[in-house]
Amino acid sequence: MSKSKVSPQTSYEQMVCGYVMPISDTPDYRSGHWEDIKSMLDEVTISIGFKESRIVSTGLDVSTIHKRIVNNIYNDDIIICDVSSRNPNVMFELGMRIAFDKPVVIIKDNATQYCFDSGTIEHLEYPKDMRYSEIEKFKALLKQKIENTIDHHKSNPEASPILNSFGSFTAIKPNLPEMSEADLFKSDLQEIKYLLAKSLRNQDDLWNGTTNWIKEQFPKEMFGSTDDEIFANVTSVPGIKVEGVDDKYVYVLARTTTPLKILFRKFRTGVSQNSLGLND
């Protein structure tokens, strides 16, 4: 996408765009689906030129309403909310944004029905299967919708962007305390812990797939004299996982015999390949 032309009255480079969307894998959605959706949103918001774009609750405990989440939902210049799968946390955060009467763009996939309470608000729809041609069309529509929503709000700051759709209401103006440096540090630390845990889960998912593993045992002395040395040498071959070590053997797993043969040839010390069942 081409970079947006910033109008004189709108400086996107000074604005923050928040995402309200599911984070964890969801039933009936393939693993990694929401990461792909976030990447798609990033492409759109980068093309617009926002100062920052990020999930409002990244790294935070979604079972609680954290001070930083509320601050983000209230203070972000624009929110993109994906109500696909009707995630309860997403719907709650959307409800807060609506109560604050701040600009929001709602999106959903074509497998999710319109929500009763928010059905009167326009939803932009994208294909759940992420078909390339349709996603490209959707990204263009989303970009235009975001820019139009911001420009309209800047031109009419007193106009209600959402609440008027439901009747005569007064927007909530919360007294939000400034986050201290300690609060920010704790929040950033939680985000780091979240990303680390997510990375470890992804590694576990990789190793715990449905494919059958080939299990083999190798003499421990083939790989070194210490456990650290043995582990480093065994895992130096891609596709090998150490299942366990005892006094005599190292037990390894691999999806095919190829990495097992490579491991043997790299470290063999008089051990017969035939004895390990690794015949060519």
C-alpha positions as a LaTeX table, in Angstrom:
\begin{tabular}{lrrr}
\hline
Residue & $x$ (\AA) & $y$ (\AA) & $z$ (\AA) \\
\hline
Met1 & 0.00 & 0.00 & 0.00 \\
Ser2 & 1.14 & 3.52 & $-0.64$ \\
Lys3 & 1.75 & 5.89 & 2.24 \\
Ser4 & $-1.26$ & 8.05 & 3.08 \\
Lys5 & $-1.20$ & 11.70 & 2.15 \\
Val6 & $-1.61$ & 13.54 & 5.43 \\
Ser7 & $-4.13$ & 16.34 & 5.18 \\
Pro8 & $-3.26$ & 19.71 & 6.76 \\
Gln9 & $-5.74$ & 19.19 & 9.58 \\
Thr10 & $-4.76$ & 15.58 & 10.32 \\
Ser11 & $-1.32$ & 14.42 & 11.43 \\
Tyr12 & $-1.43$ & 10.63 & 11.63 \\
Glu13 & 2.23 & 10.57 & 12.67 \\
Gln14 & 1.21 & 11.90 & 16.10 \\
Met15 & $-1.58$ & 9.36 & 16.62 \\
Val16 & $-1.81$ & 5.96 & 18.26 \\
Cys17 & $-3.99$ & 3.19 & 16.86 \\
Gly18 & $-5.06$ & 0.45 & 19.25 \\
Tyr19 & $-6.27$ & $-3.03$ & 18.37 \\
Val20 & $-8.98$ & $-4.77$ & 20.36 \\
Met21 & $-8.98$ & $-8.36$ & 19.17 \\
Pro22 & $-8.55$ & $-11.98$ & 20.29 \\
Ile23 & $-5.00$ & $-12.99$ & 21.15 \\
Ser24 & $-5.04$ & $-16.71$ & 21.99 \\
Asp25 & $-6.02$ & $-19.49$ & 19.62 \\
Thr26 & $-9.79$ & $-19.94$ & 19.34 \\
Pro27 & $-11.91$ & $-23.04$ & 18.58 \\
Asp28 & $-12.88$ & $-23.28$ & 14.89 \\
Tyr29 & $-9.93$ & $-21.06$ & 13.95 \\
Arg30 & $-6.59$ & $-22.44$ & 12.79 \\
Ser31 & $-3.56$ & $-21.99$ & 15.00 \\
Gly32 & $-1.90$ & $-18.62$ & 14.42 \\
His33 & $-5.00$ & $-17.08$ & 12.83 \\
Trp34 & $-5.02$ & $-14.00$ & 15.06 \\
Glu35 & $-1.34$ & $-13.36$ & 14.47 \\
Asp36 & $-2.12$ & $-13.24$ & 10.75 \\
Ile37 & $-4.98$ & $-10.82$ & 11.40 \\
Lys38 & $-2.69$ & $-8.59$ & 13.46 \\
Ser39 & $-0.10$ & $-8.64$ & 10.66 \\
Met40 & $-2.80$ & $-7.57$ & 8.23 \\
Leu41 & $-3.82$ & $-4.70$ & 10.52 \\
Asp42 & $-0.18$ & $-3.69$ & 10.87 \\
Glu43 & 0.12 & $-3.42$ & 7.08 \\
Val44 & $-2.85$ & $-1.07$ & 6.98 \\
Thr45 & $-1.82$ & 1.11 & 9.91 \\
Ile46 & 1.80 & 1.34 & 8.74 \\
Ser47 & 0.58 & 2.54 & 5.35 \\
Ile48 & $-1.42$ & 5.27 & 7.11 \\
Gly49 & 1.62 & 6.31 & 9.11 \\
Phe50 & 0.55 & 6.13 & 12.76 \\
Lys51 & 3.06 & 6.90 & 15.48 \\
Glu52 & 2.26 & 3.53 & 17.06 \\
Ser53 & $-0.10$ & 0.62 & 16.49 \\
Arg54 & $-0.51$ & $-2.22$ & 19.01 \\
Ile55 & $-2.98$ & $-4.42$ & 20.84 \\
Val56 & $-4.35$ & $-2.50$ & 23.83 \\
Ser57 & $-4.01$ & $-5.48$ & 26.18 \\
Thr58 & $-0.84$ & $-7.14$ & 24.91 \\
Gly59 & 1.04 & $-8.84$ & 27.71 \\
Leu60 & $-1.61$ & $-8.16$ & 30.33 \\
Asp61 & $-3.79$ & $-10.54$ & 32.27 \\
Val62 & $-7.01$ & $-10.60$ & 30.24 \\
Ser63 & $-9.01$ & $-11.79$ & 33.26 \\
Thr64 & $-8.65$ & $-8.40$ & 34.91 \\
Ile65 & $-9.11$ & $-4.81$ & 33.85 \\
His66 & $-5.66$ & $-3.36$ & 34.19 \\
Lys67 & $-5.03$ & 0.36 & 34.54 \\
Arg68 & $-3.01$ & 0.39 & 31.32 \\
Ile69 & $-5.76$ & $-1.33$ & 29.30 \\
Val70 & $-8.33$ & 1.24 & 30.38 \\
Asn71 & $-5.91$ & 4.08 & 29.67 \\
Asn72 & $-5.22$ & 2.70 & 26.20 \\
Ile73 & $-8.89$ & 2.15 & 25.39 \\
Tyr74 & $-9.71$ & 5.69 & 26.47 \\
Asn75 & $-6.69$ & 7.60 & 25.16 \\
Asp76 & $-5.90$ & 5.89 & 21.84 \\
Asp77 & $-6.83$ & 8.15 & 18.94 \\
Ile78 & $-8.54$ & 5.33 & 17.04 \\
Ile79 & $-9.40$ & 1.74 & 17.91 \\
Ile80 & $-9.81$ & $-1.12$ & 15.45 \\
Cys81 & $-11.97$ & $-3.80$ & 17.06 \\
Asp82 & $-12.28$ & $-7.31$ & 15.62 \\
Val83 & $-15.41$ & $-8.95$ & 17.02 \\
Ser84 & $-14.87$ & $-12.20$ & 15.13 \\
Ser85 & $-15.68$ & $-15.23$ & 17.31 \\
Arg86 & $-17.38$ & $-12.87$ & 19.79 \\
Asn87 & $-14.54$ & $-13.11$ & 22.28 \\
Pro88 & $-15.90$ & $-11.97$ & 25.70 \\
Asn89 & $-12.85$ & $-9.84$ & 26.54 \\
Val90 & $-13.03$ & $-8.15$ & 23.15 \\
Met91 & $-16.73$ & $-7.40$ & 23.58 \\
Phe92 & $-16.10$ & $-5.95$ & 27.05 \\
Glu93 & $-13.31$ & $-3.71$ & 25.79 \\
Leu94 & $-15.47$ & $-2.63$ & 22.84 \\
Gly95 & $-18.22$ & $-1.77$ & 25.32 \\
Met96 & $-15.81$ & 0.49 & 27.21 \\
Arg97 & $-14.74$ & 2.27 & 24.02 \\
Ile98 & $-18.39$ & 2.80 & 23.05 \\
Ala99 & $-19.16$ & 4.12 & 26.55 \\
Phe100 & $-16.26$ & 6.56 & 26.19 \\
Asp101 & $-17.79$ & 7.62 & 22.84 \\
Lys102 & $-14.43$ & 7.59 & 21.10 \\
Pro103 & $-13.78$ & 6.73 & 17.42 \\
Val104 & $-13.74$ & 3.00 & 16.69 \\
Val105 & $-13.77$ & 0.91 & 13.52 \\
Ile106 & $-15.37$ & $-2.50$ & 13.95 \\
Ile107 & $-14.39$ & $-5.44$ & 11.76 \\
Lys108 & $-15.42$ & $-9.10$ & 11.67 \\
Asp109 & $-14.99$ & $-12.19$ & 9.55 \\
Asn110 & $-17.75$ & $-13.53$ & 7.31 \\
Ala111 & $-18.34$ & $-16.51$ & 9.64 \\
Thr112 & $-19.36$ & $-14.35$ & 12.62 \\
Gln113 & $-22.91$ & $-13.08$ & 12.96 \\
Tyr114 & $-23.57$ & $-9.44$ & 13.80 \\
Cys115 & $-23.77$ & $-8.77$ & 17.51 \\
Phe116 & $-27.23$ & $-7.67$ & 18.64 \\
Asp117 & $-26.13$ & $-4.61$ & 20.59 \\
Ser118 & $-23.57$ & $-3.36$ & 18.10 \\
Gly119 & $-25.38$ & $-4.38$ & 14.90 \\
Thr120 & $-26.45$ & $-0.79$ & 14.32 \\
Ile121 & $-22.78$ & 0.20 & 13.97 \\
Glu122 & $-21.12$ & $-0.42$ & 10.63 \\
His123 & $-18.94$ & $-3.54$ & 10.50 \\
Leu124 & $-16.33$ & $-4.10$ & 7.81 \\
Glu125 & $-16.23$ & $-7.77$ & 6.82 \\
Tyr126 & $-13.26$ & $-9.86$ & 5.72 \\
Pro127 & $-13.03$ & $-13.53$ & 4.62 \\
Lys128 & $-12.22$ & $-15.91$ & 7.45 \\
Asp129 & $-10.07$ & $-18.01$ & 5.11 \\
Met130 & $-7.89$ & $-14.94$ & 4.37 \\
Arg131 & $-8.16$ & $-15.28$ & 0.57 \\
Tyr132 & $-5.51$ & $-12.98$ & $-0.86$ \\
Ser133 & $-7.59$ & $-11.07$ & $-3.42$ \\
Glu134 & $-10.43$ & $-10.46$ & $-0.95$ \\
Ile135 & $-8.06$ & $-9.47$ & 1.84 \\
Glu136 & $-6.40$ & $-6.91$ & $-0.44$ \\
Lys137 & $-9.82$ & $-5.37$ & $-1.14$ \\
Phe138 & $-10.62$ & $-5.40$ & 2.56 \\
Lys139 & $-7.34$ & $-3.67$ & 3.46 \\
Ala140 & $-8.12$ & $-0.86$ & 1.04 \\
Leu141 & $-11.62$ & $-0.43$ & 2.54 \\
Leu142 & $-10.26$ & $-0.54$ & 6.09 \\
Lys143 & $-7.62$ & 2.07 & 5.33 \\
Gln144 & $-10.24$ & 4.39 & 3.87 \\
Lys145 & $-12.61$ & 3.79 & 6.79 \\
Ile146 & $-9.92$ & 4.57 & 9.38 \\
Glu147 & $-8.89$ & 7.79 & 7.65 \\
Asn148 & $-12.50$ & 8.92 & 7.16 \\
Thr149 & $-13.37$ & 8.16 & 10.79 \\
Ile150 & $-10.41$ & 10.15 & 12.11 \\
Asp151 & $-10.95$ & 13.07 & 9.73 \\
His152 & $-14.64$ & 13.27 & 10.62 \\
His153 & $-13.88$ & 13.22 & 14.34 \\
Lys154 & $-11.22$ & 15.92 & 13.97 \\
Ser155 & $-13.58$ & 18.09 & 11.94 \\
Asn156 & $-16.48$ & 17.53 & 14.36 \\
Pro157 & $-14.93$ & 16.89 & 17.79 \\
Glu158 & $-18.21$ & 17.50 & 19.61 \\
Ala159 & $-20.17$ & 15.07 & 17.45 \\
Ser160 & $-20.86$ & 11.65 & 18.93 \\
Pro161 & $-19.14$ & 8.98 & 16.84 \\
Ile162 & $-21.09$ & 6.07 & 18.34 \\
Leu163 & $-23.54$ & 6.70 & 21.19 \\
Asn164 & $-26.03$ & 8.60 & 19.02 \\
Ser165 & $-26.62$ & 5.31 & 17.21 \\
Phe166 & $-28.28$ & 3.99 & 20.37 \\
Gly167 & $-30.18$ & 7.08 & 21.51 \\
Ser168 & $-29.48$ & 10.05 & 23.78 \\
Phe169 & $-26.61$ & 9.24 & 26.10 \\
Thr170 & $-23.80$ & 11.11 & 27.78 \\
Ala171 & $-20.33$ & 9.75 & 27.23 \\
Ile172 & $-18.36$ & 8.57 & 30.24 \\
Lys173 & $-15.41$ & 10.80 & 31.07 \\
Pro174 & $-13.37$ & 8.77 & 33.55 \\
Asn175 & $-10.81$ & 10.26 & 35.89 \\
Leu176 & $-7.87$ & 8.14 & 34.80 \\
Pro177 & $-4.71$ & 8.50 & 36.89 \\
Glu178 & $-1.41$ & 8.86 & 35.11 \\
Met179 & 0.60 & 5.65 & 35.06 \\
Ser180 & 3.71 & 5.87 & 37.22 \\
Glu181 & 7.10 & 4.65 & 36.05 \\
Ala182 & 6.62 & 1.63 & 38.32 \\
Asp183 & 3.28 & 0.85 & 36.67 \\
Leu184 & 4.84 & 1.11 & 33.22 \\
Phe185 & 7.75 & $-1.11$ & 34.25 \\
Lys186 & 5.42 & $-3.77$ & 35.67 \\
Ser187 & 3.29 & $-3.67$ & 32.53 \\
Asp188 & 6.33 & $-3.94$ & 30.25 \\
Leu189 & 7.64 & $-6.83$ & 32.35 \\
Gln190 & 4.30 & $-8.60$ & 32.01 \\
Glu191 & 4.48 & $-8.13$ & 28.25 \\
Ile192 & 7.96 & $-9.66$ & 28.12 \\
Lys193 & 6.77 & $-12.62$ & 30.20 \\
Tyr194 & 3.75 & $-13.02$ & 27.92 \\
Leu195 & 5.87 & $-13.02$ & 24.75 \\
Leu196 & 8.35 & $-15.48$ & 26.26 \\
Ala197 & 5.58 & $-17.85$ & 27.35 \\
Lys198 & 4.00 & $-17.59$ & 23.92 \\
Ser199 & 7.31 & $-18.44$ & 22.26 \\
Leu200 & 7.75 & $-21.48$ & 24.51 \\
Arg201 & 4.19 & $-22.64$ & 23.78 \\
Asn202 & 4.86 & $-22.38$ & 20.06 \\
Gln203 & 7.96 & $-24.55$ & 20.47 \\
Asp204 & 5.96 & $-27.12$ & 22.43 \\
Asp205 & 3.28 & $-27.14$ & 19.73 \\
Leu206 & 5.97 & $-27.79$ & 17.14 \\
Trp207 & 7.32 & $-30.79$ & 18.99 \\
Asn208 & 3.96 & $-32.16$ & 20.11 \\
Gly209 & 2.37 & $-32.42$ & 16.69 \\
Thr210 & 0.35 & $-35.38$ & 15.51 \\
Thr211 & 3.21 & $-36.80$ & 13.42 \\
Asn212 & 4.73 & $-39.98$ & 14.88 \\
Trp213 & 8.25 & $-39.58$ & 16.24 \\
Ile214 & 11.13 & $-41.97$ & 15.71 \\
Lys215 & 12.83 & $-42.80$ & 18.99 \\
Glu216 & 16.47 & $-43.90$ & 19.09 \\
Gln217 & 19.10 & $-44.38$ & 21.77 \\
Phe218 & 22.79 & $-43.54$ & 21.42 \\
Pro219 & 25.69 & $-44.37$ & 23.73 \\
Lys220 & 26.23 & $-41.44$ & 26.02 \\
Glu221 & 30.00 & $-41.34$ & 25.49 \\
Met222 & 29.51 & $-40.52$ & 21.79 \\
Phe223 & 28.64 & $-36.91$ & 22.62 \\
Gly224 & 30.84 & $-35.87$ & 25.52 \\
Ser225 & 31.56 & $-36.22$ & 29.20 \\
Thr226 & 29.13 & $-33.72$ & 30.74 \\
Asp227 & 25.37 & $-33.34$ & 30.39 \\
Asp228 & 25.75 & $-29.82$ & 29.01 \\
Glu229 & 28.23 & $-30.99$ & 26.38 \\
Ile230 & 26.05 & $-33.96$ & 25.46 \\
Phe231 & 22.93 & $-31.84$ & 25.10 \\
Ala232 & 24.72 & $-29.20$ & 23.02 \\
Asn233 & 26.20 & $-31.79$ & 20.66 \\
Val234 & 22.99 & $-33.77$ & 20.19 \\
Thr235 & 20.85 & $-30.71$ & 19.50 \\
Ser236 & 23.43 & $-29.29$ & 17.10 \\
Val237 & 21.71 & $-31.37$ & 14.42 \\
Pro238 & 18.43 & $-29.74$ & 13.29 \\
Gly239 & 15.33 & $-31.88$ & 13.80 \\
Ile240 & 16.63 & $-33.69$ & 16.88 \\
Lys241 & 15.04 & $-33.51$ & 20.32 \\
Val242 & 16.54 & $-34.98$ & 23.50 \\
Glu243 & 13.92 & $-37.02$ & 25.32 \\
Gly244 & 16.11 & $-38.18$ & 28.18 \\
Val245 & 19.52 & $-39.25$ & 29.45 \\
Asp246 & 20.52 & $-42.07$ & 31.80 \\
Asp247 & 23.85 & $-43.55$ & 32.91 \\
Lys248 & 24.53 & $-45.23$ & 29.56 \\
Tyr249 & 22.32 & $-43.76$ & 26.85 \\
Val250 & 20.95 & $-40.58$ & 25.34 \\
Tyr251 & 17.35 & $-40.99$ & 24.09 \\
Val252 & 16.50 & $-38.80$ & 21.13 \\
Leu253 & 13.46 & $-38.13$ & 18.94 \\
Ala254 & 13.23 & $-37.18$ & 15.27 \\
Arg255 & 10.49 & $-37.08$ & 12.66 \\
Thr256 & 12.57 & $-38.99$ & 10.10 \\
Thr257 & 15.71 & $-41.12$ & 10.10 \\
Thr258 & 17.68 & $-38.47$ & 8.18 \\
Pro259 & 18.70 & $-36.31$ & 11.19 \\
Leu260 & 19.44 & $-39.49$ & 13.16 \\
Lys261 & 21.87 & $-40.65$ & 10.47 \\
Ile262 & 23.47 & $-37.20$ & 10.35 \\
Leu263 & 23.87 & $-37.25$ & 14.12 \\
Phe264 & 25.46 & $-40.69$ & 14.03 \\
Arg265 & 27.90 & $-39.84$ & 11.23 \\
Lys266 & 28.89 & $-36.61$ & 12.96 \\
Phe267 & 29.75 & $-38.20$ & 16.31 \\
Arg268 & 30.29 & $-41.94$ & 15.71 \\
Thr269 & 33.14 & $-43.45$ & 17.70 \\
Gly270 & 33.29 & $-47.08$ & 16.64 \\
Val271 & 29.56 & $-47.69$ & 17.14 \\
Ser272 & 27.95 & $-49.71$ & 14.36 \\
Gln273 & 25.25 & $-47.86$ & 12.41 \\
Asn274 & 23.49 & $-51.19$ & 11.86 \\
Ser275 & 23.24 & $-51.73$ & 15.60 \\
Leu276 & 21.21 & $-48.55$ & 15.85 \\
Gly277 & 18.81 & $-49.51$ & 13.08 \\
Leu278 & 20.02 & $-46.71$ & 10.81 \\
Asn279 & 20.81 & $-48.67$ & 7.67 \\
Asp280 & 20.91 & $-46.66$ & 4.42 \\
\hline
\end{tabular}
